[in-house]
Amino acid sequence: MNMTQLREKAKPLGVIPAKMRKMELVRAIQIAEGNSPCFGTQDGQCTNVYCCFWADCRRVKA
């Protein structure tokens, strides 16, 4: 997901993207959705294939 898409996803959740970087914004969205803020923490080994951030998360090297 690009930053424009993330900002659009954040709006209805009440997340104000301001000057957040991608990782910060995704984690804020995850929290607002009631999920664990785990984006980028599994070193590409996440098994939650139903997460909308899964593909991006697997590419993140923390």
Backbone as JSON, one array per atom type, in Angstrom:
{
  "sequence": "MNMTQLREKAKPLGVIPAKMRKMELVRAIQIAEGNSPCFGTQDGQCTNVYCCFWADCRRVKA",
  "N": [[0.85, -1.17, 0.0], [0.55, 2.19, -0.82], [1.53, 5.48, 0.45], [-0.55, 7.34, 0.07], [-2.81, 5.69, -0.11], [-2.69, 4.56, 2.44], [-3.13, 6.83, 4.04], [-5.77, 7.41, 3.32], [-7.02, 5.13, 4.31], [-6.58, 5.54, 6.99], [-8.05, 7.81, 7.75], [-11.01, 7.33, 8.25], [-10.71, 5.91, 10.56], [-9.92, 7.61, 12.46], [-7.27, 8.19, 12.72], [-4.62, 10.37, 12.57], [-2.5, 11.09, 10.13], [-0.45, 13.02, 9.78], [2.9, 13.7, 10.05], [3.8, 11.12, 9.99], [5.82, 8.27, 9.39], [5.79, 5.51, 7.07], [5.85, 2.98, 8.45], [5.14, 3.73, 11.07], [2.59, 4.78, 10.62], [1.16, 2.56, 9.61], [1.23, 0.9, 11.87], [-0.21, 2.5, 13.65], [-2.7, 2.44, 12.43], [-3.23, -0.3, 12.66], [-3.52, -0.51, 15.46], [-5.75, 1.17, 15.82], [-7.65, -0.38, 14.56], [-7.91, -2.37, 16.34], [-6.03, -4.33, 16.43], [-2.87, -6.05, 16.9], [0.05, -4.04, 16.96], [2.02, -4.94, 14.85], [3.4, -4.62, 12.46], [6.12, -5.15, 10.39], [7.67, -6.46, 12.28], [8.19, -9.16, 12.23], [10.28, -10.08, 10.71], [9.85, -10.79, 8.02], [8.53, -13.19, 8.28], [5.86, -13.47, 8.93], [2.76, -15.07, 9.47], [0.15, -14.35, 9.19], [-1.82, -14.25, 6.87], [-4.18, -13.0, 6.24], [-4.12, -10.39, 6.93], [-4.32, -7.03, 5.87], [-1.97, -5.74, 5.38], [-0.06, -7.59, 4.92], [1.52, -8.38, 2.59], [3.19, -6.12, 2.19], [4.43, -6.06, 4.68], [5.97, -8.38, 4.75], [8.08, -7.64, 3.19], [9.5, -5.83, 4.65], [12.42, -5.05, 6.37], [13.38, -5.13, 9.51]],
  "CA": [[0.0, 0.0, 0.0], [1.36, 3.41, -0.82], [1.18, 6.42, 1.52], [-1.87, 7.92, -0.2], [-3.79, 4.66, 0.27], [-2.65, 4.45, 3.9], [-3.79, 8.01, 4.6], [-7.2, 7.24, 3.1], [-7.46, 4.09, 5.24], [-6.46, 6.08, 8.34], [-9.06, 8.85, 8.01], [-12.23, 6.9, 8.95], [-10.35, 5.3, 11.84], [-9.55, 8.69, 13.37], [-5.81, 8.29, 12.8], [-4.14, 11.57, 11.87], [-1.19, 10.69, 9.64], [0.51, 14.12, 9.93], [4.23, 13.46, 9.5], [4.18, 9.74, 10.3], [6.43, 7.45, 8.35], [4.92, 4.4, 6.7], [5.78, 1.97, 9.51], [4.39, 4.32, 12.17], [1.21, 4.92, 10.2], [0.55, 1.23, 9.56], [1.04, 0.43, 13.24], [-1.32, 3.29, 14.23], [-3.92, 1.87, 11.83], [-3.44, -1.6, 13.28], [-4.04, -0.26, 16.81], [-7.11, 1.71, 15.68], [-8.52, -1.49, 14.16], [-7.98, -3.33, 17.44], [-5.06, -5.4, 16.2], [-1.53, -5.86, 17.44], [0.87, -3.2, 16.08], [3.14, -5.85, 14.57], [3.95, -4.4, 11.12], [7.58, -5.11, 10.27], [8.37, -7.04, 13.43], [8.34, -10.61, 12.1], [11.41, -10.34, 9.83], [9.39, -11.45, 6.81], [8.02, -14.53, 8.58], [4.49, -13.4, 9.41], [1.86, -16.08, 8.89], [-1.21, -13.81, 9.16], [-2.05, -13.92, 5.46], [-5.44, -12.25, 6.11], [-3.85, -8.98, 7.25], [-4.24, -6.24, 4.63], [-0.6, -5.24, 5.24], [0.8, -8.77, 4.89], [2.5, -8.36, 1.5], [4.17, -5.07, 2.49], [5.12, -6.43, 5.9], [6.96, -9.41, 4.44], [9.22, -7.0, 2.52], [10.16, -4.93, 5.6], [13.55, -5.59, 7.15], [13.46, -4.3, 10.71]],
  "C": [[0.9, 1.24, 0.0], [0.82, 4.38, 0.25], [-0.19, 7.05, 1.3], [-2.97, 6.95, 0.23], [-3.85, 4.52, 1.79], [-3.36, 5.63, 4.56], [-5.31, 7.92, 4.46], [-7.77, 6.19, 4.05], [-7.49, 4.62, 6.67], [-7.6, 7.04, 8.7], [-10.3, 8.35, 8.76], [-11.96, 6.26, 10.31], [-9.97, 6.36, 12.88], [-8.06, 8.83, 13.57], [-5.39, 9.49, 11.96], [-2.7, 11.3, 11.43], [-0.09, 11.73, 9.81], [1.84, 13.81, 9.26], [4.73, 12.04, 9.83], [4.85, 9.09, 9.1], [5.54, 6.25, 8.14], [4.75, 3.4, 7.84], [4.95, 2.48, 10.69], [2.9, 4.39, 11.84], [0.5, 3.56, 10.16], [0.28, 0.72, 10.97], [-0.09, 1.2, 13.94], [-2.66, 2.78, 13.69], [-4.23, 0.53, 12.48], [-4.04, -1.44, 14.68], [-5.49, 0.22, 16.73], [-8.11, 0.63, 15.28], [-8.65, -2.55, 15.24], [-7.03, -4.51, 17.28], [-3.72, -5.08, 16.87], [-0.72, -5.01, 16.46], [2.16, -3.94, 15.7], [3.83, -5.61, 13.23], [5.47, -4.3, 11.16], [8.34, -5.76, 11.4], [8.65, -8.53, 13.29], [9.47, -11.01, 11.15], [11.0, -11.16, 8.6], [8.76, -12.82, 7.03], [6.58, -14.55, 9.09], [3.61, -14.42, 8.7], [0.42, -15.59, 8.81], [-1.54, -13.31, 7.75], [-3.33, -13.13, 5.23], [-5.27, -10.77, 6.45], [-3.7, -8.2, 5.94], [-2.83, -5.67, 4.39], [0.41, -6.36, 5.02], [1.88, -8.69, 3.81], [3.59, -7.32, 1.76], [5.04, -5.47, 3.69], [6.23, -7.44, 5.63], [8.2, -8.82, 3.78], [10.03, -6.11, 3.47], [11.28, -5.67, 6.32], [13.77, -4.66, 8.33], [14.87, -4.2, 11.24]]
}
